[in-house]
Amino acid sequence: MSTLYFAYGSNLDTTQMQARIGRVPRGTIARLPGYRLAFNTSDVEQTEIYANLMPEDGNSVWGVIYECDEAELKKLDQYEDVDSGHYRRGPVVVVTPSEKRLEAMAYFACPGRLCAEGQPSARYRLSIVSGARQHGLLAEYVRRIETLAGLT
């Protein structure tokens, strides 16, 4: 059985997905209404800042939905530090450009890992922007990511 996974951060990068789960599932552009992209979660040492989803009416986060099997999701859980409480998987409803609503899952930062909003490392932000461009996300949204991440 497969599950749709909504990627909005560095897992947009196809090279990273290949390294993490052993393949690059076909990606379909989608948006998550009622949320905004925030760089407000960090590693335990608070040396790196990562992307997160924050509820916000009137906003949307664009990303890609991948179809993953349970073994692939477990691999992603390891990279997202689910067992140590960095991220948790949660259900979302995304909307495709054709306005089709799909149930998917996404990673949300756990409360204990939230931090003040800041800028991620150059490596991390470039993987997000590169992945967004690989999938053809709207140029306006890519510019918004660049601004949030400190690239402009």
DRENTI-661700 format. One line per 5 residues: number of its first residue (from 1); their letters; for each residue x, y, z of N, C-alpha, C. Coordinates in steps of 0.1 Angstrom, whole numbers. Layout:
N
NUM> A> X Y Z X Y Z X Y Z ~ ... $
end
This chain:
152
1> MSTLY> 8 -12 0 0 0 0 9 13 0 ~ 5 22 -8 13 35 -8 6 46 -2 ~ 14 56 2 9 68 8 14 80 1 ~ 6 91 -1 11 103 -7 18 111 4 ~ 30 115 1 39 123 10 41 137 3 $
6> FAYGS> 37 147 11 39 161 6 52 166 11 ~ 61 169 1 75 174 4 75 189 1 ~ 80 197 11 80 211 10 94 217 13 ~ 103 209 18 116 214 22 127 207 13 ~ 137 203 20 149 197 12 146 184 5 $
11> NLDTT> 135 177 9 131 165 1 125 168 -12 ~ 123 181 -16 120 185 -30 131 181 -39 ~ 143 181 -34 155 178 -42 156 163 -46 ~ 156 161 -59 155 147 -64 168 139 -60 ~ 179 146 -60 191 139 -56 190 134 -41 $
16> QMQAR> 185 142 -33 183 139 -19 173 127 -17 ~ 162 128 -25 152 117 -24 159 104 -29 ~ 166 104 -39 173 92 -44 182 86 -33 ~ 190 95 -27 199 90 -16 191 85 -4 ~ 180 91 -1 173 87 11 164 74 10 $
21> IGRVP> 157 73 -2 148 61 -3 152 52 -14 ~ 163 55 -22 167 46 -32 161 48 -46 ~ 152 58 -47 146 61 -60 140 75 -59 ~ 136 80 -70 129 93 -70 114 90 -75 ~ 105 90 -66 91 88 -71 87 100 -80 $
26> RGTIA> 77 97 -89 72 108 -97 66 118 -88 ~ 70 131 -90 65 142 -82 54 149 -89 ~ 43 152 -82 32 160 -87 31 173 -78 ~ 31 184 -85 30 197 -78 17 198 -71 ~ 17 203 -59 5 205 -51 8 217 -41 $
31> RLPGY> -3 222 -36 -2 233 -26 -10 229 -13 ~ -5 233 -2 -11 231 11 -17 244 16 ~ -30 246 14 -36 258 18 -37 259 34 ~ -37 271 39 -38 274 53 -26 272 61 ~ -14 272 54 -1 271 60 9 280 54 $
36> RLAFN> 20 283 61 31 290 55 44 283 58 ~ 53 285 49 67 279 51 74 288 61 ~ 80 281 71 88 288 81 101 281 83 ~ 112 288 86 124 282 90 125 284 105 ~ 119 275 113 118 277 127 119 264 135 $
41> TSDVE> 127 255 130 130 243 138 145 240 137 ~ 151 235 147 165 233 147 169 219 152 ~ 182 216 149 187 204 155 189 205 170 ~ 193 195 177 195 195 191 205 206 195 ~ 216 207 188 226 216 192 223 231 188 $
46> QTEIY> 212 232 181 207 245 175 218 252 166 ~ 224 243 158 234 248 149 229 249 135 ~ 217 243 132 211 243 119 196 245 120 ~ 191 253 111 177 256 111 171 249 99 ~ 159 244 101 152 236 90 138 242 88 $
51> ANLMP> 132 237 77 119 241 73 108 235 81 ~ 97 241 82 85 237 89 72 243 83 ~ 61 237 87 48 241 83 41 248 95 ~ 37 260 93 30 268 103 16 272 98 ~ 6 269 106 -8 273 102 -9 288 100 $
56> EDGNS> -15 292 89 -17 306 86 -28 307 76 ~ -40 312 80 -51 314 70 -46 323 59 ~ -51 320 47 -49 329 35 -35 326 29 ~ -28 317 34 -15 314 28 -14 300 23 ~ -5 296 15 -3 283 10 12 280 9 $
61> VWGVI> 15 267 11 29 262 9 28 253 -3 ~ 37 256 -13 38 248 -25 48 237 -23 ~ 46 225 -29 55 215 -28 52 204 -38 ~ 56 192 -35 54 181 -44 49 169 -36 ~ 39 162 -42 35 149 -36 42 138 -43 $
66> YECDE> 48 129 -35 54 117 -39 46 105 -34 ~ 45 95 -42 38 82 -38 49 73 -32 ~ 48 70 -19 58 62 -12 52 50 -5 ~ 59 39 -5 54 28 3 59 29 17 ~ 54 20 26 57 21 40 71 20 43 $
71> AELKK> 79 12 36 93 10 39 100 24 36 ~ 96 30 25 102 43 21 99 54 32 ~ 86 54 37 83 63 47 91 61 60 ~ 93 49 63 102 46 75 116 51 73 ~ 121 50 61 134 56 58 134 71 60 $
76> LDQYE> 123 77 55 122 92 56 121 95 71 ~ 113 87 79 112 90 93 126 90 100 ~ 135 81 96 148 81 101 155 94 98 ~ 155 99 86 161 112 82 155 124 89 ~ 142 123 91 135 134 98 135 133 113 $
81> DVDSG> 142 124 118 144 122 133 131 121 140 ~ 122 113 135 109 111 141 110 105 155 ~ 119 94 156 120 87 169 126 96 180 ~ 134 106 176 140 115 186 132 128 188 ~ 120 129 181 111 140 184 114 153 177 $
86> HYRRG> 121 152 165 123 164 158 111 167 149 ~ 107 158 141 95 159 133 85 148 136 ~ 73 150 132 63 140 133 55 140 120 ~ 50 129 116 41 128 104 27 132 108 ~ 21 140 99 7 143 102 -1 144 88 $
91> PVVVV> -14 142 89 -22 142 77 -25 156 72 ~ -25 158 59 -29 171 53 -37 168 41 ~ -44 179 36 -51 178 24 -45 188 15 ~ -39 183 4 -33 192 -6 -42 194 -18 ~ -39 204 -26 -47 207 -38 -37 208 -50 $
96> TPSEK> -40 200 -60 -32 201 -72 -36 213 -81 ~ -28 216 -91 -31 227 -100 -45 226 -107 ~ -50 214 -108 -63 211 -114 -74 212 -104 ~ -70 216 -91 -80 218 -80 -85 205 -74 ~ -77 194 -77 -81 181 -71 -75 181 -57 $
101> RLEAM> -84 177 -47 -79 176 -33 -75 162 -30 ~ -63 160 -24 -57 147 -21 -53 147 -7 ~ -55 135 -1 -50 133 13 -36 129 12 ~ -27 135 20 -13 131 20 -8 132 35 ~ 4 130 36 10 132 49 22 141 47 $
106> AYFAC> 25 149 58 37 158 58 44 158 71 ~ 56 163 71 63 164 84 61 177 90 ~ 58 177 103 57 189 111 67 189 122 ~ 73 200 125 83 200 137 75 198 150 ~ 81 191 159 76 189 172 78 202 180 $
111> PGRLC> 69 205 190 70 217 198 84 219 204 ~ 90 208 209 103 209 216 114 213 207 ~ 112 213 194 123 216 185 121 230 178 ~ 110 237 181 108 250 175 118 260 181 ~ 121 269 172 131 280 176 126 293 169 $
116> AEGQP> 133 304 172 130 316 165 133 314 150 ~ 124 321 142 127 320 127 140 325 124 ~ 147 319 115 160 323 110 163 318 97 ~ 176 318 93 180 314 80 187 301 81 ~ 184 291 72 191 278 72 205 280 65 $
121> SARYR> 213 269 66 226 269 60 225 270 45 ~ 236 274 39 236 276 24 233 262 17 ~ 238 251 23 236 238 17 221 235 17 ~ 215 237 29 200 233 30 191 242 22 ~ 194 255 22 185 264 14 187 261 -1 $
126> LSIVS> 199 258 -6 201 255 -20 194 242 -24 ~ 193 232 -15 186 220 -18 171 222 -20 ~ 166 231 -12 151 234 -13 149 242 -26 ~ 157 252 -29 155 260 -41 157 251 -54 ~ 168 243 -53 171 234 -64 159 225 -67 $
131> GARQH> 154 219 -56 143 209 -58 130 216 -63 ~ 128 228 -58 116 236 -62 117 238 -77 ~ 129 242 -82 131 244 -96 130 231 -104 ~ 135 220 -99 135 207 -106 121 204 -109 ~ 112 206 -100 98 203 -101 89 213 -108 $
136> GLLAE> 95 225 -111 88 235 -118 78 243 -110 ~ 81 244 -96 72 252 -88 72 267 -93 ~ 61 274 -91 59 287 -96 71 296 -92 ~ 76 304 -102 87 312 -100 85 322 -89 ~ 73 327 -87 70 336 -76 72 329 -63 $
141> YVRRI> 68 317 -62 70 309 -49 85 306 -47 ~ 92 303 -57 106 300 -55 113 313 -50 ~ 109 325 -55 115 337 -50 111 339 -36 ~ 99 335 -32 95 337 -18 104 328 -9 ~ 107 316 -13 116 307 -6 130 313 -5 $
146> ETLAG> 135 318 -16 148 325 -16 148 336 -6 ~ 138 344 -5 137 356 4 137 351 18 ~ 128 341 21 128 336 35 141 329 39 ~ 148 323 30 160 316 33 172 325 33 ~ 170 337 29 182 347 29 190 346 17 $
151> LT> 185 342 5 192 341 -7 191 354 -15 ~ 182 363 -11 180 375 -19 183 387 -11 $
end
